């Protein structure tokens, strides 16, 4: 699953992008490099903003169990950067990029097999035929002793697109951050020009 933050989305922000473009023309700077900065910073915030509106990483952290740390979630998310020639940034949640059950502190007992808590809404889950090998959760693929399978949990893409409602919130978050970062880029360029003229320090 890909969330694209593009120049098209940027032009849809209320006046912000047009204001940046107009100002850059005025001072003789190219729009593409500046817009790529806006897109990349917006995508980074959509992915992992700690402040409200929260990033995808933080929102997923509310769904996964407590033992699944922010750094574990970060490893399941990727970001493709925009540049002057490709004016779109992407946040990527791979469906196949599923976390190992081992990250959810699995426990074994003779009665229940492997038990673990992966999602806050589901409570404890079981793998009745599971057991631990070198502190890793495994189960047999069939009736024979080998091969062994290492069970995995729900991918962030499935959680994101499921009943959580996160996928519906994301376009609004993207717009919010595009507006914020566009204004920040205008202020940065104003400061840079003022510094050149000796007005700002």
LINSUL-V282011 format. One record per pair of residues at least 4 apart in sequence whose ideal C-beta (glycine too) atoms are under 6 Angstrom apart, sorted by the first residue. I is the first residue (numbers start at 1). J is the second residue. D is the distance in whole Angstrom. If there is no record, write none. Layout:
BEGIN
i & j & d
I & J & D
I & J & D
END
This chain:
BEGIN
i & j & d
1 & 93 & 5
1 & 157 & 4
2 & 90 & 5
2 & 92 & 5
3 & 91 & 4
3 & 170 & 6
4 & 88 & 5
4 & 90 & 5
5 & 39 & 5
5 & 42 & 5
5 & 43 & 4
5 & 89 & 5
5 & 174 & 5
6 & 88 & 4
7 & 87 & 4
10 & 17 & 5
10 & 178 & 5
11 & 17 & 5
13 & 17 & 5
13 & 175 & 6
13 & 178 & 5
13 & 179 & 5
15 & 19 & 6
16 & 179 & 5
16 & 182 & 4
17 & 182 & 6
20 & 182 & 5
20 & 186 & 5
21 & 31 & 5
23 & 186 & 6
24 & 29 & 4
24 & 31 & 5
24 & 34 & 6
27 & 193 & 6
31 & 35 & 6
32 & 84 & 4
33 & 84 & 5
34 & 185 & 6
35 & 87 & 6
36 & 82 & 4
36 & 83 & 5
36 & 84 & 6
38 & 181 & 5
38 & 182 & 5
38 & 185 & 5
39 & 82 & 4
39 & 89 & 4
40 & 81 & 5
40 & 82 & 5
40 & 89 & 5
41 & 181 & 5
42 & 177 & 4
42 & 178 & 5
42 & 181 & 5
43 & 79 & 6
43 & 89 & 4
43 & 91 & 6
45 & 49 & 4
45 & 177 & 5
46 & 91 & 6
46 & 173 & 6
46 & 174 & 5
47 & 55 & 5
47 & 56 & 6
47 & 77 & 6
47 & 79 & 6
47 & 91 & 5
48 & 55 & 4
48 & 57 & 4
49 & 55 & 4
53 & 173 & 5
54 & 58 & 4
54 & 59 & 5
57 & 73 & 5
57 & 74 & 6
59 & 166 & 5
60 & 73 & 5
60 & 156 & 5
61 & 70 & 6
61 & 73 & 6
63 & 159 & 5
64 & 68 & 4
65 & 104 & 6
65 & 117 & 4
65 & 118 & 6
65 & 120 & 6
67 & 104 & 6
67 & 105 & 5
68 & 72 & 5
68 & 103 & 6
72 & 103 & 5
76 & 97 & 5
76 & 156 & 5
78 & 92 & 4
79 & 91 & 6
80 & 90 & 4
81 & 89 & 6
82 & 86 & 6
82 & 87 & 6
82 & 88 & 6
82 & 89 & 4
93 & 156 & 5
93 & 157 & 4
93 & 160 & 6
95 & 155 & 5
95 & 157 & 4
97 & 155 & 6
98 & 152 & 4
98 & 153 & 6
98 & 155 & 4
99 & 103 & 5
99 & 153 & 5
100 & 152 & 6
101 & 106 & 5
101 & 116 & 6
101 & 137 & 4
101 & 151 & 5
101 & 153 & 6
102 & 136 & 5
102 & 137 & 6
104 & 116 & 4
104 & 118 & 5
106 & 114 & 5
106 & 116 & 4
106 & 137 & 4
107 & 115 & 5
108 & 114 & 6
108 & 131 & 6
108 & 132 & 5
112 & 126 & 6
113 & 127 & 5
113 & 128 & 4
113 & 129 & 6
113 & 130 & 5
114 & 127 & 4
114 & 130 & 3
114 & 137 & 5
115 & 124 & 5
115 & 126 & 5
116 & 125 & 6
117 & 124 & 5
118 & 153 & 5
127 & 139 & 6
127 & 151 & 6
129 & 139 & 5
130 & 137 & 6
130 & 139 & 4
133 & 138 & 5
137 & 151 & 6
138 & 148 & 5
138 & 150 & 6
139 & 149 & 5
141 & 147 & 5
141 & 149 & 5
154 & 158 & 5
154 & 159 & 6
156 & 160 & 6
158 & 162 & 6
159 & 164 & 6
160 & 166 & 5
160 & 167 & 6
161 & 167 & 5
169 & 173 & 6
177 & 181 & 6
191 & 200 & 6
194 & 199 & 4
194 & 200 & 4
195 & 200 & 5
END
